[in-house]
């Protein structure tokens, strides 16, 4: 009897083990069908959205293709639930939403059923991160589709019917195995965002210029040797990414891309920089790791809005002195080139805050200066510029002022480093006729801002009067109705006129290294202000209330370092919009140095924790 009991126990254990399925196993179709449970179906009926992402599916449940029709639930109780007339009628077929969004991403799907044609109202389909090597021709029936994500699969071709999806706005085919781009891609004329990166493409068909609605085109990480010339017809293009290819040159008429703001073309074989005349919106150009040997005058003269220029890892032997015309430049990377000297005109770029020059055989800059960083390099270049050019006195300087034709070409009046004590009104009158928007009077001996500049009050957008002998500011500055950048650093200013609070267009103001004992109240009225640099003064206290800094809801950068601040108010921690806060070099003891070194987030968190205390 005892022996029989042991055998029964063994048999039960064996049966139990056979019923236990391992975590990792090939899922059967019946298991996949069970993933689409009642809760998901009911939610899809209400919203028209079905999310089966990351469910480990090897097959798409059949009910997906007929979601708005009748569905038999496996569980008898569930079936009774749906048939119970006493329940709400919200699940009846006439109240169900047709499926408009289907997410099947991050599964193990190898094929898609031809029944996909049933989802005629689908607008958003996500099939990314699967194992698809082909699509059914019936996908061409989804004529309302606007967003289609097929990235990270094993596709190397598309059915001809695919190109009937002429309402597509967003198409992602990245991380697949395409070697050729079908010529019918040009029929997808409504595309706005097209990602074809990380494939094996050797060419792009002519006719891509017909995709005139494209704002973002990503062709990076392919094997492209050239771009079709008509790519410059995509006049709405804002972002073009062609990095990591085998391109030897860029299209000749890049200037036709008048709305382009970002160009990523690093890691190619480009030897010449094309003309960008006309690309007035261009903010960033990345041309690192190519074969460029020169930066031409024409290139520097055509990009007034350029902020970031990366030319690292090329073969550049000389930078043009005309680089001064890139007046908006804030970051320049020319590291690892063949430069023996830098143009002293770099020191006159008032926005330049990041200059990378290491890895060059520089002969005019000592290595220790290069290692000290941007500020030290620019200071050395300024010294060099003063030494290489005789100082112009006012009595001699008229012939040295730029004429109105030169100002019209550059849209800038640059009188930096001339040791001026005044500027004739005629210079500003010429600047008005030339529609100059940027004025640089820095590094002179001005004791007051010239009255003649009042004539430019309606057109000036940037004014740099840093490194002068200014003790006060005139009230007429409040009339500069379009100014967004004002640099008054390194002067002798003790206070600002109240009228400066009327400058409601200003986004960046630099009042560093003056004689201020507090932040002038007029600053708190500049509601559009994003950057405030006030380091190197004698500021003793901070007003972070809603009447002070708290009123600056768009403030993202605040530099109060090297002042005399005794207490850092905890309420400052509530200004979560601040992304860059500099407060080192002051008198306060809390927060401690260790917290300050952790950065802005840690400082603000520390202050918020102290509010209740």
Steps between C-alpha positions, in 0.01 A plus 500: 500500500784732592679417173187590301476838676860581407433416135188724498702786648772459235239497223340821631839669523580394144167639376559826686846540346361437152243776556764756606628686193846662501519878494688500169328284243359527151153640551218319328225675304246413769717672764527809281122502453461510878700822526211696350278484808163654574646810667714590197211439261259715699756780521557485123123513442484823701812676376580354159854432631651155555844461660658152485857624527754278676267201545744247355264424212610266223158529333248780488173387666234446231250718687721806435395495135129499587494693824177688435311178408363225723754339733456175692684517830666180617362526853135404534445763768647767270269387223200525728620841609499629145158347424332613819232748393488647846854632452573837345460526122843667471645176357238463225642499149350835402687676783841352418778714357677377190868433560705809408825427686671161529830440683663159443856615567768309694366149433632204297275531195634348179197561277189715492169350388338609175196577716667829589296636211195488732637790707396765248475779759850448640704825515789393723676162469810405700677178396847598620741265679376173351641238262307594186672426170208594277164674504176376339382681188173567682670769709432725204131491596563715810443826312441704819838411649700810601761355741684175424791366705688203349840565657719222644378210285659292221331661201691530174212584266145631503201387290406731213159550662676667795545817296124549484521631860506857378369648825812399695648785704752304707691196370777326695695229312822528703703198614398264218683333209407721203768526232290693252234767536204429270438774244134518606599654833463834326123436481467540878460873453340568839803380700622745763739278698695223323760285679696264273811478718703192598446302181729402212387760247739576216290763328185710530277526191468823307166660562537524877461872443127437447466433875459871555329465840795329668628684806728222629700256284735245657727303264783442748698178541468374144742452208401805296770642273294792372170673550255572217538858383126569535514449877539880516140531375369388841448861603325416829793293631608605850721207604723298266704211643744334257777409744699175475485440125758505220408842360779684320311824456175675580253627236617818332200719576451438872387861530165400355418334835399832649319357803771252602617547859703184570748319274671185627759383246790379714688177432503516120768573237403859419792710380336836419241706683227601252338841479236557766395841367127518568499270805419788732326276756792259545592464869721191515746346254685181588779414254740317729714208384509584129778612265443876502813710451372858509225722639424753227407867525172428318402245763553751782309777322180302446396368843394782735291274727750214539552411867685165490776409255688172539800445270702266719713219356555652156808629316444874537819706479351849530191674632379806311511836678145541370389259770416815693188520278356194676379744762255260671760225546502359853688172445791432264686169492811488280690245708727244334577695183820647353465859624822680585325820607154635580360825357494772764152596374364203698534718809238738363222240489299617800292179534790255472506303826638164387816485290674165449845521339702218657673251270639768265868591445439858621809721501349827624324359809684329783373161607423621852272772357311243292456281807352792697195501274293738290521817709879487523540428127278793401683732738829407338355558152372844607846595618641381171243701304588823683868438438464431130295811419580862596246663729264731312420835662174681435671767294645234272231238516240619248675331213527183712126476565321248278307668219127440460554255215714277717249532784216411263684186394563384857198656674739590783692801631818378669717763668663276759860546619553852361539685834225741399378774732207589273338406168380755243125512439559457127617143563165412658308675222681281248422198716129585487507518120679163495234351730765387748360292787817419700729764654827418676671785687690280742862539616519876461521800738143620481379681812145516366301334225511729193180700447509424128397142565147627579440508125520119499244443777247327274737261320769399748473144640844457659713754683841431654657782703710279725852590620464877497493774766122536530377625839134526411253417227279744309119491517473482122604132512140427596398603146680201344179316417651191334814437703548146632870502603671764713857467632614767751759291684837629620406862556462726806120498523346531848131504409260483206227747407149378585396549136703195392214289631313592179728278289240222473674330204834438671599134549863526614670766711858505629575736788802311634806675649347836586448672837149385580411431862161351409317381193334815356119487550443571130643155421199336667270662242673328204249214479652351182846471657661156459866570591625731777875525562583708806825348626793702631301781666446586868145369529418433866147356488258328264129572470349169385139596573225540240592868482867413443664215313180297542337728241740375231310186401720432195835541673714196414854622577590702811864581579554668839848365565777706662278750683448577870177307555468399867181293483362289218120522548330156506212633289744515210461121487145545366637639173510160336527651152864593575728251324833669576559667839846632592544626859857406595738762637253662742496543880220258596590179684197296394469312276848364541758475226430129443137576405600794280733275306216255424332758282177691458254219574664417833514866605133562424396175671699597809333842512150354457562264791581803718183697424296343783786551743 
